[in-house]
Amino acid sequence: MQEQLKTVARRLKSAGKICVLTGAGISKESGIPTFREAQTGLWANFDAERLATIQGYLADPPLVWQWYDTRRVGIADTQPNAGHYALVELESMIPSVVIITQNIDGLHAKAGSRDIIELHGSILKYRCFDAGHPQSDVAAGLKEPPQCRCGSMLRPDVVWFGEALPQEALERAFQEVGSADVVLVVGTSGLVQPAASLPDHGARNGAFIVEVNPEETPITEIADCLLQGLSGTVLPRLIAEMKE
């Protein structure tokens, strides 16, 4: 892998703009389980239709509220890992670095990254169901959704199954990737659309595609280089190589 690291480091150092697409893998290294993995204990018998859809929320608002509240409390105590911090360091070395994440945990911001596009929203934020009014400072431990100032129930500001991604975030993501010199794809399965189309969009517009993942994915086929391993290990090594 050392020669691959040298090759990628050279590409990164000469880049004017880098887009980084991150998925569940980088968060899992901080101990955050995926949606399916989090369905343990009390929640083991509930499926996605009940916990992460508009229909499930309207059918049983307290159930869905408590599920996301439990996850929010756990995530709030979680810390970024070496992979997150390596990307922050990358920002200090390159003129433009845009983080495009499928994760809802806010760890990139907690680590110190500045330009972040959250494709699937944030579990740490809320908005009202009817009008989308943003809401902050929502207390933990509530048994049912509180009301917005307009009278609507609050909901987590995340994208549920069956919902479209925020149009502004998605449009900007494709725009940024389309003008990037390098697209770094970190810890994503490459299966969830439309985010999975971003690396291909970058490749078709001339970007050098680098995948960081312990396993091969559908993105491997279009990647110019696969750095096989955990992001918390590979990314710090890549930054160190850039300093040589």
N, C-alpha and C positions, 0 to 999 in steps of 0.2 A: 504493500500500500504506500510505501514511502515515495516511490516515483510518482504515483497518482497524486499524492498530496502536494508534491513539488509542482506538478503540472497545473493543478487547480489553484494553488497559491499564486502562481505567475498570472493566471487569468484574472484572479480577483484583484491583485495589486494594480493591474493595468486598466481595470474597469472604472468607468465614470459612474455607472449606476448598477446596483445589484438589487434584485428582488428575491426575498426569501419566503418560500411557502412552507408553513409549518402545519403539522397535523398532530394527532393524538400521541404519537410516539415520544415527542419531546416532553410532553406533560406527564406521560406515564413514568418517565425517569425521575420525576419529582414526587412520585407516589400517588398521582391522581388516576383513579381507575377510569376506564372508558365507560360509556353509558351502560353497556351490558354488564360489565364487571361490577359496577356500583349497585346492581340489583341483587344484593345479598341480604341476609337476615330478614327483617320485617318486609323488605321490598322484593324478595325473591319471587313471589308469585304474581307480580304485576308486570304486564307487558307494555311495550312502547305505545300501543294504542290508548292505554289508560293514562300514561304518564307524560307523553310528549306529543300530543296532538290537540288541536283546538277542540275537537269533539270530546276528548277525554277530560279536558279542563272544564268545559261547560257541564259535563255530566257529573263531575265531582270536584268542584274547586278546592275544597279543603285538602283532599288527598294529593292533588297535584302540587298545591302550594307547599305542603309539608315535605314532599319529596325533594323539591328544589331548594327549600330552606335547609334541609339536612345536608345536601350537597354543597350549598353555599357556605355553610358554617365550616365544613371540612376543608374546602378550598381556601377559605380566608386565612387559615393557619399554615397553608402550604407555601414553601419557599421555592424560588427559581433554582435551577440546577446549572451546572457548568456550561451546558449547551446554550441556555438563555444568556448567560453572562458573556459567552464568546461572541454571540451576535451583537451585543452591546459594544464590545470592543471593536468588532468589525466596523461599526458605525463611525468610530473615531479615526478609521484608516482610509475610508472611501468617501468621496464627495456625496453620494446619495445611496442610502440603503432603506428600502421599504420592506417592512415585515407584513406579510399577508398570512393571517392565521385562521385556521378552521377551529381553533380551540376557544373555549368560552371562559377560561379561568383567570384571565388578566395577568398571567405570569410574565409575559413580555414587558408589560408596563411596569410591573413591580421590579423587574430586573433593571429597568432604566432605558429600554428602547423608546424612541420618540415618535417615529412615524409608523403607526400600526393600523392596518385595515382588518377589522374583526368581521369576517364573512358570516359567521354564525351568531353574532351578538356576544353578550356578556352575561354570565350568571350573577355577576355582582351588581347589575343594573336592573331597573324595573321601568315599565311603562304601563299605562292603563289600557285595558282591553278594547275599549270602544274608540278612543280618539288618539291613542299613542302618546299621550302626555308623559314625558320622562319624570321619574320619581327617584329621589335619592334618600339616604338615611332611613331605610326601612328596617325596623327592628327585627331581630332574629327571634325565633321561637313562637311566632304567631301561629295559631291553629287554623286560620282561614285567611283568605286574601283581604287586606285592608282596601279602603276605597280611595280613589283619586279625588281631587278637588271637584271634578265634574260629576262624581257619583258613580263612575265605572269601577269595576274591580281592577286591581293591579295584577300584572302577570310578569314573569321573568322576561327580560329583554333578550331572549334567545330565539333562534329559528327552530320551530317544531317541525316534525315530519309532516310533509304535505304543504308546507309554507314556502314561499319564494324567498330567496336571499334578499337582503336590503339592496335595492336597485343601485343606489349611489355607491355603496361599497363594492358591489360586483363590477360596475362599469369602471370604477377607478382601478380596481385590481387588474382588469384586462388591459387598460390603458398603460399602467405602469409596467406590466410584464412585457407588453408589446414594444416598449422603448428601452428595455434593460439590456445590458451587455452580458450579464450572467444571471441565470435563475438557479437559486439554490433550493432544492426540494428536500425538506428535512422531516423525517418521521411521519410521513403520510402514506396511506395505503394506495392512493391513486385510484380509488374506486368510487368516491363520493363526488357526484357531479353537482354543479358545474365547476367546482374547484379543480377537479381532476383534469379539466381541459386547459388550465392555465399553463402548465409546462409546454404542452404542444403549441399553444399560441406563441409562447416565447421562442420556441425552436423555429417556427415558421417565419418569425421576424428577425432571425439571425442571432438569437441569444445562445450562449454556451450553457448547456443544461447539466447541472451537477446534482446527483442524488446521494443523500446520506440516509442510510437505512440498514438495519441488520439483515434484512431479507430483500430479495428482488421483488419488484412490484410491476404493474403494467407500465409505469413510468420508465423503468429500466430500459425498455426497448428504444426509447427516444433520447435517453440520457447520453451525453458525450462522455460522462465519467460516473461510475458508481463507487462511492467511498463506503464500503460495507462495514457497518458497526454502529454502536450507539452514539447518538449525537453528543451526549455529555463527554464522550471520549474523543470522537473524531473532530468535532469543531474546535476544541482547545488546541489540538495538534495542528489543525489547519492554520489557526491564528499564529501559533508559534512558528510555523514554516514561513508565513508571510513576513515575519520579523527578521528572518535570516538575511 
